[in-house]
């Protein structure tokens, strides 16, 4: 493959490649999520989530995904999974809960799938 050729991942079900386009689309969400590294920012988020999202000027689509804790939608909207997970941690959740939810499985089902070699390429 030539250096200037791009691979089209859009045909792989459930795959959202974090490229430049998606990064720009999710900038506000990722900045907000990154702020949650700080304990005082997590407290502000827990106290008034709407004001916190306003502070970072999240789009209505981003806000809706955050309100519903729709992890897959956040990633689709440009959220970097490493930042999006910080929202879950602020809620007291664990990473396996997030990734299981993204696959539509319980945590136990997700763990079993991963122990059996992961998700099959066709979904």
NORQUINOR-V729641 format. One record per residue. N is the residue number from 1. SS is DSSP state (2 for helix, 1 for strand, 0 for the rest). OMEGA is omega in degrees with one decimal (* if undefined). Layout:
# NORQUINOR-V729641
n->N ss->SS omega->OMEGA
n->N ss->SS omega->OMEGA
This chain:
# NORQUINOR-V729641
n->1 ss->0 omega->178.8
n->2 ss->0 omega->-177.0
n->3 ss->0 omega->-176.8
n->4 ss->0 omega->177.9
n->5 ss->0 omega->178.4
n->6 ss->0 omega->175.8
n->7 ss->0 omega->178.7
n->8 ss->0 omega->-179.7
n->9 ss->0 omega->-173.7
n->10 ss->0 omega->-179.2
n->11 ss->0 omega->178.9
n->12 ss->0 omega->-176.2
n->13 ss->0 omega->175.7
n->14 ss->0 omega->-177.8
n->15 ss->0 omega->177.7
n->16 ss->0 omega->-177.6
n->17 ss->0 omega->179.6
n->18 ss->0 omega->179.7
n->19 ss->0 omega->-178.5
n->20 ss->2 omega->-179.7
n->21 ss->2 omega->-178.8
n->22 ss->2 omega->177.5
n->23 ss->2 omega->178.3
n->24 ss->2 omega->-179.4
n->25 ss->2 omega->-175.5
n->26 ss->0 omega->-173.8
n->27 ss->2 omega->-178.0
n->28 ss->2 omega->179.0
n->29 ss->2 omega->-179.0
n->30 ss->2 omega->176.5
n->31 ss->2 omega->178.4
n->32 ss->2 omega->-178.3
n->33 ss->2 omega->179.6
n->34 ss->2 omega->178.8
n->35 ss->2 omega->-178.1
n->36 ss->0 omega->171.7
n->37 ss->0 omega->-176.3
n->38 ss->0 omega->-177.2
n->39 ss->2 omega->-179.4
n->40 ss->2 omega->177.1
n->41 ss->2 omega->176.1
n->42 ss->2 omega->179.0
n->43 ss->2 omega->176.5
n->44 ss->2 omega->179.3
n->45 ss->2 omega->-179.3
n->46 ss->2 omega->-177.4
n->47 ss->2 omega->-178.0
n->48 ss->0 omega->-176.7
n->49 ss->2 omega->-178.7
n->50 ss->2 omega->178.9
n->51 ss->2 omega->179.8
n->52 ss->2 omega->178.8
n->53 ss->2 omega->178.2
n->54 ss->2 omega->179.8
n->55 ss->2 omega->-178.7
n->56 ss->0 omega->176.1
n->57 ss->0 omega->177.1
n->58 ss->0 omega->174.7
n->59 ss->0 omega->178.2
n->60 ss->2 omega->176.7
n->61 ss->2 omega->178.1
n->62 ss->2 omega->-178.9
n->63 ss->2 omega->179.7
n->64 ss->2 omega->179.6
n->65 ss->2 omega->178.8
n->66 ss->2 omega->179.8
n->67 ss->2 omega->-177.4
n->68 ss->2 omega->-175.3
n->69 ss->0 omega->178.2
n->70 ss->0 omega->-173.0
n->71 ss->2 omega->-179.2
n->72 ss->2 omega->179.6
n->73 ss->2 omega->177.5
n->74 ss->2 omega->178.6
n->75 ss->2 omega->177.4
n->76 ss->2 omega->-179.0
n->77 ss->0 omega->175.2
n->78 ss->0 omega->176.6
n->79 ss->0 omega->174.5
n->80 ss->0 omega->-174.1
n->81 ss->2 omega->-179.2
n->82 ss->2 omega->175.7
n->83 ss->2 omega->-178.6
n->84 ss->2 omega->-180.0
n->85 ss->2 omega->178.9
n->86 ss->2 omega->175.2
n->87 ss->2 omega->178.9
n->88 ss->2 omega->179.8
n->89 ss->2 omega->176.9
n->90 ss->2 omega->177.0
n->91 ss->0 omega->-176.8
n->92 ss->0 omega->179.1
n->93 ss->0 omega->-179.8
n->94 ss->0 omega->-176.9
n->95 ss->2 omega->179.5
n->96 ss->2 omega->177.2
n->97 ss->2 omega->-179.0
n->98 ss->2 omega->-176.1
n->99 ss->2 omega->175.5
n->100 ss->2 omega->178.7
n->101 ss->2 omega->180.0
n->102 ss->2 omega->179.2
n->103 ss->2 omega->-179.6
n->104 ss->0 omega->-177.7
n->105 ss->0 omega->170.0
n->106 ss->0 omega->178.3
n->107 ss->2 omega->-179.2
n->108 ss->2 omega->178.2
n->109 ss->2 omega->179.8
n->110 ss->2 omega->179.8
n->111 ss->2 omega->178.5
n->112 ss->2 omega->178.4
n->113 ss->2 omega->-178.5
n->114 ss->2 omega->178.3
n->115 ss->2 omega->178.8
n->116 ss->0 omega->175.5
n->117 ss->0 omega->175.4
n->118 ss->0 omega->-177.7
n->119 ss->0 omega->179.3
n->120 ss->0 omega->-175.8
n->121 ss->0 omega->-178.8
n->122 ss->0 omega->177.4
n->123 ss->0 omega->*
